[in-house]
Amino acid sequence: MTDTVPTIHQLMAQILAHMPAVPKSGTAPPSRGGYKFRRIEDTIEALRKPFIDAGVYPVPTVLEWRPSERIISSGKTMYCMTLLIRWTFYGPAGDSVEAVTLG
């Protein structure tokens, strides 16, 4: 009897099933409404163990970048970068799936 390696699609479903809830531990400044939000660092930490356990790893490719500047309420310049990224997720069988994000 041979062992069958799960497909990347099966593993991604497994990762989502085992990902813990991500708390809203970030708080916007009162001048911006003081709302609670999920920090990217918390989300990455929540995904780390499920990805490792499944043997899946992501490889980002920057497709496009757009720098911009904004003047904030203090009158200072805030420098921003908008990125279009293709994420390729590889599984232990060598298969992959892609997703594109803008952030």
Disulfide bonds with the S-S distance in Angstrom:
none
